[in-house]
Amino acid sequence: MRVRKLQQKRGWAMTVAASILKPTLLSATSRTWIDGEKIPATGGCIVVINHISHVDPLLSAHFVYDHGRLPRYLAKSGLFTNKYLGAFLTAAGQIPVERLSRNAVGAYDAAVKAIGEGECIIVYPEGTLTRDPDLWPMKGKTGAARLALATGCPVIPVGQWGAHEVLPPYTKRPHLVPRKNIVMKAGDPVPLDDLLALPSSTERTARATDRIMDAITAIVADIRHET
């Protein structure tokens, strides 16, 4: 497992988060990180991951952080309503999203801006925890594809497995004993260059979304040794 030195300045919020969360995750889980160096060391990019547990954001942040990038998320706006938590999330560079509202457009613009400024945005394209009974990725939402087509940045697919054993989907009680192994594997950038050359359309976005989900699903199948 290779790790890469962080290139960006962390800021106080990320420093606090890393000092608390990383030792906790190191003690609570073991890790198998595969091909994380495929995440670009610098420059704007989107990391897309399958969603199987409410602890996914912590574990994917660990994976991205271990490979030299500060994780930025599109987070539910309700988390920002608390004065102190909201200030912390803002200082950590997280982006509030008000789903099913006009303000969701503002979050999209903020994400485009962050990518343009060289940030690494983590997106769960399914939009929610998978409801598939065998925890395979579901059909994706279009958000990640729209960001990718708007910015032309690399889209790095990541498949993960094991988080559901720490905290099964749609449950609240973690299973910490015995310690669970988390597997995360990054793939090559999703090929979207041909779509970038096409005029904007619903069909173009749908094709990009399908490619993103196919790439994630192929990695998940590989690390699960299943089809």
MIDOSE-1310 file (N, C-alpha, C; in nm, 2 decimals, decimal comma, always signed):
residues 227
mrvr	+0,08/-0,12/+0,00/+0,00/+0,00/+0,00/+0,09/+0,12/+0,00; +0,08/+0,20/-0,10/+0,16/+0,33/-0,11/+0,07/+0,44/-0,06; +0,14/+0,53/+0,00/+0,08/+0,66/+0,04/+0,16/+0,77/-0,02; +0,09/+0,89/-0,03/+0,16/+1,00/-0,10/+0,15/+1,12/-0,01
klqq	+0,25/+1,20/-0,01/+0,25/+1,32/+0,08/+0,15/+1,42/+0,03; +0,09/+1,48/+0,13/-0,01/+1,59/+0,10/+0,06/+1,71/+0,04; +0,00/+1,76/-0,07/+0,06/+1,87/-0,14/+0,00/+2,01/-0,09; -0,13/+2,00/-0,05/-0,20/+2,12/-0,01/-0,18/+2,16/+0,14
krgw	-0,20/+2,29/+0,17/-0,21/+2,33/+0,31/-0,34/+2,28/+0,37; -0,34/+2,23/+0,49/-0,46/+2,17/+0,54/-0,56/+2,27/+0,60; -0,51/+2,38/+0,66/-0,59/+2,47/+0,73/-0,63/+2,41/+0,86; -0,69/+2,49/+0,95/-0,71/+2,45/+1,09/-0,82/+2,34/+1,10
amtv	-0,92/+2,35/+1,02/-1,03/+2,25/+1,03/-0,98/+2,11/+0,98; -0,91/+2,11/+0,87/-0,86/+1,98/+0,82/-0,76/+1,92/+0,92; -0,68/+2,01/+0,98/-0,58/+1,96/+1,07/-0,65/+1,89/+1,19; -0,75/+1,96/+1,24/-0,83/+1,90/+1,36/-0,89/+1,77/+1,32
aasi	-0,96/+1,77/+1,20/-1,03/+1,65/+1,15/-0,93/+1,53/+1,14; -0,82/+1,56/+1,07/-0,72/+1,45/+1,05/-0,66/+1,40/+1,18; -0,64/+1,49/+1,28/-0,58/+1,45/+1,40/-0,67/+1,36/+1,49; -0,80/+1,38/+1,46/-0,90/+1,30/+1,54/-0,94/+1,18/+1,46
lkpt	-0,98/+1,19/+1,34/-1,04/+1,09/+1,26/-0,94/+0,98/+1,22; -0,82/+1,02/+1,17/-0,73/+0,92/+1,12/-0,69/+0,82/+1,23; -0,64/+0,86/+1,35/-0,61/+0,76/+1,45/-0,73/+0,67/+1,49; -0,85/+0,73/+1,49/-0,97/+0,65/+1,52/-0,99/+0,54/+1,41
llsa	-0,98/+0,58/+1,28/-1,00/+0,48/+1,18/-0,89/+0,38/+1,17; -0,77/+0,42/+1,20/-0,66/+0,33/+1,21/-0,68/+0,22/+1,31; -0,74/+0,26/+1,43/-0,76/+0,16/+1,53/-0,89/+0,08/+1,51; -0,99/+0,13/+1,44/-1,11/+0,06/+1,42/-1,12/-0,03/+1,30
tsrt	-1,03/+0,00/+1,20/-1,04/-0,08/+1,08/-0,90/-0,11/+1,03; -0,89/-0,22/+0,95/-0,76/-0,24/+0,87/-0,80/-0,20/+0,73; -0,69/-0,17/+0,65/-0,71/-0,11/+0,51/-0,64/-0,19/+0,41; -0,70/-0,20/+0,29/-0,63/-0,25/+0,17/-0,65/-0,14/+0,07
widg	-0,56/-0,05/+0,05/-0,57/+0,05/-0,05/-0,50/+0,00/-0,18; -0,57/+0,01/-0,29/-0,51/-0,04/-0,42/-0,52/+0,07/-0,52; -0,40/+0,10/-0,58/-0,39/+0,19/-0,70/-0,44/+0,34/-0,66; -0,43/+0,38/-0,54/-0,47/+0,51/-0,50/-0,39/+0,62/-0,57
ekip	-0,27/+0,58/-0,62/-0,18/+0,68/-0,69/-0,25/+0,72/-0,82; -0,35/+0,66/-0,87/-0,42/+0,70/-0,99/-0,50/+0,83/-0,97; -0,53/+0,86/-0,84/-0,59/+0,99/-0,81/-0,48/+1,10/-0,84; -0,51/+1,20/-0,93/-0,40/+1,30/-0,96/-0,35/+1,37/-0,83
atgg	-0,22/+1,38/-0,83/-0,15/+1,45/-0,72/-0,19/+1,59/-0,70; -0,22/+1,66/-0,81/-0,26/+1,80/-0,81/-0,36/+1,82/-0,92; -0,43/+1,94/-0,91/-0,53/+1,98/-1,01/-0,67/+1,93/-0,98; -0,76/+1,99/-1,03/-0,90/+1,96/-1,01/-0,94/+1,82/-1,06
civv	-1,01/+1,75/-0,98/-1,06/+1,61/-1,02/-1,18/+1,58/-0,95; -1,25/+1,47/-1,00/-1,37/+1,42/-0,93/-1,34/+1,27/-0,90; -1,36/+1,23/-0,77/-1,35/+1,09/-0,73/-1,49/+1,04/-0,71; -1,53/+0,94/-0,79/-1,66/+0,88/-0,78/-1,66/+0,75/-0,71
inhi	-1,74/+0,72/-0,61/-1,74/+0,60/-0,53/-1,88/+0,54/-0,51; -1,88/+0,41/-0,50/-2,01/+0,34/-0,47/-2,04/+0,37/-0,32; -2,17/+0,36/-0,29/-2,22/+0,41/-0,15/-2,29/+0,29/-0,08; -2,22/+0,24/+0,02/-2,28/+0,12/+0,09/-2,30/+0,13/+0,24
shvd	-2,25/+0,25/+0,30/-2,26/+0,27/+0,44/-2,26/+0,41/+0,48; -2,32/+0,45/+0,59/-2,31/+0,59/+0,63/-2,17/+0,63/+0,68; -2,08/+0,53/+0,70/-1,94/+0,57/+0,73/-1,86/+0,59/+0,61; -1,91/+0,57/+0,49/-1,84/+0,59/+0,36/-1,76/+0,72/+0,36
plls	-1,82/+0,83/+0,39/-1,75/+0,96/+0,38/-1,62/+0,96/+0,46; -1,62/+0,90/+0,58/-1,50/+0,90/+0,66/-1,39/+0,81/+0,60; -1,43/+0,70/+0,55/-1,34/+0,60/+0,49/-1,28/+0,65/+0,36; -1,37/+0,71/+0,27/-1,32/+0,76/+0,15/-1,23/+0,88/+0,17
ahfv	-1,26/+0,96/+0,27/-1,17/+1,08/+0,30/-1,03/+1,02/+0,34; -1,03/+0,91/+0,42/-0,90/+0,85/+0,46/-0,83/+0,81/+0,34; -0,89/+0,74/+0,24/-0,83/+0,69/+0,12/-0,77/+0,80/+0,04; -0,85/+0,91/+0,02/-0,80/+1,02/-0,06/-0,69/+1,10/+0,01
ydhg	-0,70/+1,11/+0,14/-0,60/+1,19/+0,22/-0,47/+1,11/+0,22; -0,48/+0,98/+0,23/-0,36/+0,90/+0,23/-0,28/+0,90/+0,09; -0,35/+0,95/-0,01/-0,29/+0,96/-0,14/-0,28/+1,11/-0,18; -0,26/+1,19/-0,08/-0,21/+1,33/-0,10/-0,31/+1,43/-0,14
rlpr	-0,44/+1,40/-0,12/-0,54/+1,51/-0,15/-0,63/+1,53/-0,03; -0,68/+1,66/-0,03/-0,78/+1,70/+0,07/-0,91/+1,67/+0,02; -1,00/+1,59/+0,09/-1,13/+1,56/+0,03/-1,23/+1,67/+0,05; -1,30/+1,70/-0,06/-1,41/+1,80/-0,06/-1,54/+1,73/-0,09
ylak	-1,64/+1,75/-0,02/-1,77/+1,69/-0,04/-1,88/+1,79/-0,07; -1,98/+1,74/-0,14/-2,11/+1,81/-0,15/-2,20/+1,75/-0,04; -2,21/+1,83/+0,07/-2,27/+1,78/+0,19/-2,42/+1,84/+0,21; -2,50/+1,76/+0,28/-2,64/+1,81/+0,30/-2,64/+1,94/+0,37
sglf	-2,72/+2,03/+0,33/-2,73/+2,16/+0,38/-2,77/+2,16/+0,53; -2,84/+2,06/+0,57/-2,89/+2,06/+0,71/-2,77/+2,05/+0,81; -2,66/+1,99/+0,76/-2,54/+1,99/+0,85/-2,48/+2,12/+0,88; -2,51/+2,22/+0,80/-2,45/+2,35/+0,81/-2,54/+2,45/+0,90
tnky	-2,66/+2,40/+0,94/-2,75/+2,48/+1,02/-2,70/+2,50/+1,16; -2,63/+2,40/+1,21/-2,56/+2,42/+1,35/-2,45/+2,52/+1,33; -2,45/+2,62/+1,42/-2,35/+2,73/+1,41/-2,21/+2,68/+1,41; -2,18/+2,58/+1,50/-2,04/+2,54/+1,52/-2,00/+2,44/+1,41
lgaf	-2,09/+2,34/+1,39/-2,06/+2,24/+1,29/-2,05/+2,31/+1,15; -2,15/+2,40/+1,12/-2,15/+2,47/+0,99/-2,02/+2,55/+0,97; -1,97/+2,61/+1,08/-1,84/+2,69/+1,06/-1,73/+2,59/+1,04; -1,73/+2,48/+1,10/-1,62/+2,38/+1,09/-1,62/+2,32/+0,94
ltaa	-1,74/+2,29/+0,89/-1,75/+2,23/+0,76/-1,71/+2,33/+0,65; -1,75/+2,46/+0,67/-1,71/+2,56/+0,58/-1,56/+2,58/+0,58; -1,50/+2,58/+0,70/-1,36/+2,60/+0,71/-1,28/+2,48/+0,64; -1,35/+2,37/+0,64/-1,29/+2,25/+0,59/-1,31/+2,24/+0,44
gqip	-1,38/+2,34/+0,38/-1,40/+2,34/+0,24/-1,51/+2,26/+0,18; -1,60/+2,22/+0,27/-1,72/+2,14/+0,22/-1,83/+2,23/+0,16; -1,90/+2,17/+0,07/-2,00/+2,25/+0,00/-2,14/+2,21/+0,03; -2,23/+2,30/+0,09/-2,36/+2,27/+0,12/-2,45/+2,25/+0,00
verl	-2,54/+2,15/+0,01/-2,63/+2,12/-0,10/-2,77/+2,11/-0,04; -2,86/+2,19/-0,10/-3,00/+2,18/-0,07/-3,07/+2,11/-0,18; -3,10/+1,98/-0,15/-3,16/+1,89/-0,25/-3,30/+1,94/-0,29; -3,33/+1,92/-0,42/-3,46/+1,95/-0,47/-3,50/+2,10/-0,45
srna	-3,40/+2,19/-0,46/-3,43/+2,33/-0,44/-3,35/+2,40/-0,54; -3,39/+2,53/-0,56/-3,31/+2,61/-0,66/-3,17/+2,64/-0,61; -3,15/+2,63/-0,48/-3,01/+2,65/-0,43/-2,92/+2,54/-0,46; -2,97/+2,42/-0,51/-2,88/+2,32/-0,55/-2,80/+2,36/-0,67
vgay	-2,85/+2,46/-0,75/-2,77/+2,51/-0,86/-2,65/+2,58/-0,81; -2,67/+2,65/-0,69/-2,55/+2,72/-0,63/-2,45/+2,62/-0,59; -2,49/+2,51/-0,54/-2,39/+2,41/-0,50/-2,31/+2,35/-0,62; -2,39/+2,34/-0,73/-2,32/+2,29/-0,86/-2,22/+2,39/-0,90
daav	-2,25/+2,52/-0,90/-2,16/+2,63/-0,94/-2,04/+2,63/-0,84; -2,07/+2,61/-0,71/-1,96/+2,61/-0,62/-1,86/+2,49/-0,64; -1,92/+2,37/-0,68/-1,83/+2,26/-0,71/-1,75/+2,28/-0,84; -1,81/+2,34/-0,94/-1,74/+2,37/-1,06/-1,62/+2,47/-1,03
kaig	-1,65/+2,57/-0,94/-1,55/+2,66/-0,90/-1,44/+2,59/-0,83; -1,47/+2,50/-0,74/-1,37/+2,43/-0,66/-1,28/+2,35/-0,75; -1,34/+2,28/-0,84/-1,26/+2,20/-0,94/-1,17/+2,29/-1,02; -1,22/+2,41/-1,06/-1,14/+2,50/-1,13/-1,02/+2,55/-1,05
egec	-1,04/+2,55/-0,92/-0,93/+2,60/-0,83/-0,84/+2,48/-0,79; -0,86/+2,37/-0,85/-0,76/+2,26/-0,82/-0,80/+2,16/-0,71; -0,93/+2,16/-0,67/-0,97/+2,08/-0,56/-1,01/+1,94/-0,61; -1,01/+1,85/-0,51/-1,05/+1,71/-0,54/-1,19/+1,69/-0,47
iivy	-1,29/+1,68/-0,56/-1,43/+1,66/-0,51/-1,47/+1,51/-0,51; -1,52/+1,47/-0,40/-1,57/+1,33/-0,39/-1,72/+1,33/-0,40; -1,77/+1,24/-0,50/-1,91/+1,23/-0,53/-1,95/+1,09/-0,52; -2,07/+1,06/-0,46/-2,14/+0,93/-0,46/-2,25/+0,94/-0,57
pegt	-2,22/+0,89/-0,69/-2,31/+0,92/-0,80/-2,45/+0,86/-0,79; -2,46/+0,76/-0,70/-2,60/+0,70/-0,68/-2,69/+0,80/-0,60; -2,63/+0,89/-0,53/-2,70/+1,00/-0,46/-2,76/+0,95/-0,32; -2,74/+0,83/-0,29/-2,79/+0,77/-0,16/-2,73/+0,63/-0,15
ltrd	-2,75/+0,58/-0,03/-2,70/+0,44/+0,00/-2,77/+0,35/-0,10; -2,69/+0,25/-0,15/-2,75/+0,15/-0,25/-2,87/+0,08/-0,18; -2,97/+0,06/-0,26/-3,09/-0,02/-0,21/-3,08/-0,16/-0,27; -2,98/-0,19/-0,35/-2,97/-0,32/-0,41/-2,95/-0,42/-0,30
pdlw	-3,03/-0,54/-0,30/-3,02/-0,63/-0,19/-2,88/-0,69/-0,17; -2,80/-0,70/-0,28/-2,66/-0,75/-0,27/-2,56/-0,64/-0,27; -2,60/-0,52/-0,25/-2,52/-0,40/-0,23/-2,43/-0,37/-0,36; -2,48/-0,40/-0,47/-2,42/-0,36/-0,60/-2,46/-0,21/-0,62
pmkg	-2,38/-0,14/-0,70/-2,42/+0,00/-0,73/-2,55/+0,01/-0,81; -2,62/+0,11/-0,78/-2,75/+0,13/-0,85/-2,73/+0,22/-0,97; -2,83/+0,26/-1,04/-2,82/+0,35/-1,15/-2,78/+0,49/-1,10; -2,69/+0,56/-1,17/-2,64/+0,68/-1,11/-2,72/+0,80/-1,14
ktga	-2,71/+0,90/-1,06/-2,77/+1,03/-1,09/-2,67/+1,11/-1,18; -2,71/+1,22/-1,23/-2,63/+1,29/-1,33/-2,53/+1,39/-1,28; -2,53/+1,41/-1,15/-2,45/+1,52/-1,09/-2,30/+1,51/-1,13; -2,24/+1,39/-1,11/-2,10/+1,38/-1,13/-2,07/+1,40/-1,28
arla	-2,15/+1,34/-1,37/-2,13/+1,36/-1,51/-2,14/+1,50/-1,55; -2,24/+1,58/-1,50/-2,25/+1,72/-1,54/-2,13/+1,80/-1,49; -2,08/+1,77/-1,37/-1,96/+1,84/-1,33/-1,84/+1,81/-1,42; -1,83/+1,68/-1,46/-1,72/+1,64/-1,54/-1,72/+1,70/-1,68
latg	-1,84/+1,71/-1,74/-1,86/+1,76/-1,87/-1,84/+1,91/-1,87; -1,88/+1,98/-1,76/-1,86/+2,12/-1,75/-1,72/+2,16/-1,73; -1,64/+2,08/-1,66/-1,50/+2,12/-1,63/-1,40/+2,05/-1,71; -1,43/+1,93/-1,77/-1,33/+1,85/-1,84/-1,22/+1,79/-1,75
cpvi	-1,24/+1,79/-1,62/-1,14/+1,73/-1,53/-1,15/+1,58/-1,53; -1,04/+1,52/-1,48/-1,04/+1,37/-1,47/-1,14/+1,32/-1,37; -1,21/+1,21/-1,41/-1,30/+1,14/-1,32/-1,24/+1,01/-1,28; -1,21/+0,99/-1,16/-1,14/+0,87/-1,11/-1,24/+0,78/-1,04
pvgq	-1,27/+0,66/-1,10/-1,37/+0,57/-1,03/-1,30/+0,50/-0,92; -1,37/+0,48/-0,81/-1,32/+0,40/-0,70/-1,43/+0,30/-0,65; -1,39/+0,18/-0,64/-1,48/+0,08/-0,59/-1,44/+0,05/-0,44; -1,53/+0,03/-0,36/-1,50/+0,00/-0,22/-1,59/-0,12/-0,17
wgah	-1,53/-0,19/-0,07/-1,61/-0,30/-0,01/-1,56/-0,32/+0,14; -1,65/-0,34/+0,23/-1,61/-0,36/+0,37/-1,68/-0,27/+0,46; -1,71/-0,15/+0,42/-1,77/-0,05/+0,50/-1,90/-0,10/+0,56; -1,97/-0,18/+0,48/-2,11/-0,23/+0,52/-2,09/-0,32/+0,64
evlp	-1,98/-0,38/+0,66/-1,96/-0,47/+0,78/-1,93/-0,39/+0,90; -1,88/-0,26/+0,89/-1,86/-0,17/+1,00/-1,99/-0,12/+1,05; -2,07/-0,07/+0,95/-2,20/-0,01/+0,98/-2,29/-0,05/+0,86; -2,37/-0,15/+0,88/-2,46/-0,20/+0,77/-2,55/-0,08/+0,72
pytk	-2,59/-0,08/+0,59/-2,67/+0,02/+0,54/-2,80/+0,03/+0,61; -2,85/+0,15/+0,64/-2,98/+0,18/+0,70/-2,98/+0,13/+0,85; -2,87/+0,12/+0,91/-2,87/+0,09/+1,06/-2,78/+0,19/+1,13; -2,79/+0,19/+1,26/-2,72/+0,29/+1,34/-2,61/+0,23/+1,44
rphl	-2,61/+0,10/+1,45/-2,52/+0,04/+1,55/-2,40/-0,02/+1,47; -2,28/+0,04/+1,50/-2,16/-0,01/+1,43/-2,11/-0,15/+1,49; -2,04/-0,22/+1,40/-1,99/-0,35/+1,44/-1,84/-0,34/+1,43; -1,77/-0,31/+1,55/-1,63/-0,28/+1,55/-1,54/-0,40/+1,58
vprk	-1,60/-0,51/+1,64/-1,53/-0,63/+1,68/-1,59/-0,75/+1,61; -1,50/-0,83/+1,54/-1,36/-0,81/+1,52/-1,34/-0,69/+1,42; -1,22/-0,64/+1,41/-1,19/-0,53/+1,33/-1,21/-0,57/+1,18; -1,27/-0,48/+1,11/-1,31/-0,51/+0,97/-1,20/-0,45/+0,87
nivm	-1,18/-0,52/+0,76/-1,09/-0,47/+0,66/-1,17/-0,39/+0,55; -1,12/-0,28/+0,52/-1,18/-0,19/+0,42/-1,09/-0,20/+0,29; -1,15/-0,23/+0,18/-1,08/-0,24/+0,05/-1,13/-0,12/-0,03; -1,04/-0,04/-0,09/-1,07/+0,06/-0,18/-0,97/+0,05/-0,30
kagd	-1,02/+0,06/-0,42/-0,94/+0,05/-0,54/-0,98/+0,16/-0,63; -0,88/+0,23/-0,68/-0,90/+0,34/-0,78/-0,87/+0,28/-0,92; -0,95/+0,33/-1,01/-0,93/+0,29/-1,15/-0,87/+0,40/-1,24; -0,86/+0,37/-1,36/-0,81/+0,47/-1,46/-0,92/+0,58/-1,48
pvpl	-0,89/+0,70/-1,52/-0,99/+0,80/-1,55/-1,10/+0,75/-1,65; -1,22/+0,78/-1,62/-1,33/+0,74/-1,71/-1,32/+0,81/-1,84; -1,32/+0,74/-1,95/-1,30/+0,81/-2,08/-1,42/+0,89/-2,12; -1,41/+1,02/-2,12/-1,52/+1,11/-2,16/-1,48/+1,21/-2,27
ddll	-1,36/+1,20/-2,32/-1,31/+1,30/-2,42/-1,41/+1,31/-2,54; -1,46/+1,20/-2,59/-1,54/+1,20/-2,70/-1,67/+1,28/-2,68; -1,72/+1,26/-2,55/-1,85/+1,33/-2,51/-1,82/+1,48/-2,49; -1,70/+1,52/-2,45/-1,67/+1,66/-2,43/-1,68/+1,73/-2,56
alps	-1,66/+1,67/-2,67/-1,66/+1,73/-2,80/-1,80/+1,75/-2,86; -1,90/+1,69/-2,79/-2,04/+1,69/-2,84/-2,11/+1,81/-2,78; -2,22/+1,86/-2,84/-2,30/+1,96/-2,79/-2,37/+1,91/-2,66; -2,40/+2,00/-2,57/-2,47/+1,97/-2,45/-2,60/+1,91/-2,48
ster	-2,64/+1,80/-2,41/-2,77/+1,74/-2,43/-2,79/+1,64/-2,32; -2,92/+1,60/-2,30/-2,96/+1,50/-2,20/-2,89/+1,37/-2,23; -2,89/+1,33/-2,36/-2,83/+1,20/-2,40/-2,68/+1,20/-2,37; -2,61/+1,31/-2,39/-2,47/+1,31/-2,36/-2,44/+1,29/-2,21
tara	-2,52/+1,36/-2,13/-2,51/+1,35/-1,99/-2,54/+1,20/-1,94; -2,64/+1,14/-2,00/-2,68/+1,01/-1,97/-2,57/+0,91/-2,00; -2,51/+0,93/-2,12/-2,40/+0,84/-2,16/-2,28/+0,85/-2,07; -2,25/+0,98/-2,02/-2,14/+1,00/-1,93/-2,17/+0,93/-1,80
tdri	-2,29/+0,94/-1,75/-2,33/+0,88/-1,62/-2,32/+0,73/-1,63; -2,36/+0,67/-1,74/-2,35/+0,53/-1,75/-2,21/+0,48/-1,75; -2,12/+0,55/-1,82/-1,98/+0,52/-1,82/-1,92/+0,52/-1,68; -1,95/+0,63/-1,61/-1,90/+0,64/-1,47/-1,95/+0,52/-1,38
mdai	-2,08/+0,49/-1,39/-2,13/+0,38/-1,31/-2,07/+0,25/-1,35; -2,06/+0,23/-1,48/-2,00/+0,10/-1,53/-1,85/+0,08/-1,48; -1,78/+0,19/-1,48/-1,64/+0,19/-1,43/-1,64/+0,15/-1,28; -1,72/+0,22/-1,20/-1,73/+0,18/-1,06/-1,77/+0,04/-1,04
taiv	-1,87/-0,01/-1,11/-1,92/-0,14/-1,09/-1,82/-0,25/-1,12; -1,74/-0,22/-1,23/-1,64/-0,31/-1,27/-1,53/-0,33/-1,16; -1,50/-0,22/-1,09/-1,40/-0,22/-0,98/-1,46/-0,30/-0,86; -1,58/-0,27/-0,83/-1,65/-0,34/-0,72/-1,65/-0,49/-0,75
adir	-1,68/-0,53/-0,87/-1,69/-0,67/-0,91/-1,55/-0,73/-0,89; -1,44/-0,66/-0,92/-1,31/-0,71/-0,91/-1,27/-0,73/-0,77; -1,30/-0,63/-0,68/-1,25/-0,65/-0,54/-1,34/-0,75/-0,46; -1,47/-0,77/-0,51/-1,56/-0,87/-0,45/-1,53/-1,01/-0,51
het	-1,46/-1,02/-0,62/-1,44/-1,14/-0,69/-1,57/-1,20/-0,73; -1,66/-1,12/-0,77/-1,80/-1,16/-0,82/-1,83/-1,09/-0,95; -1,94/-1,13/-1,01/-1,99/-1,06/-1,13/-2,13/-1,01/-1,10
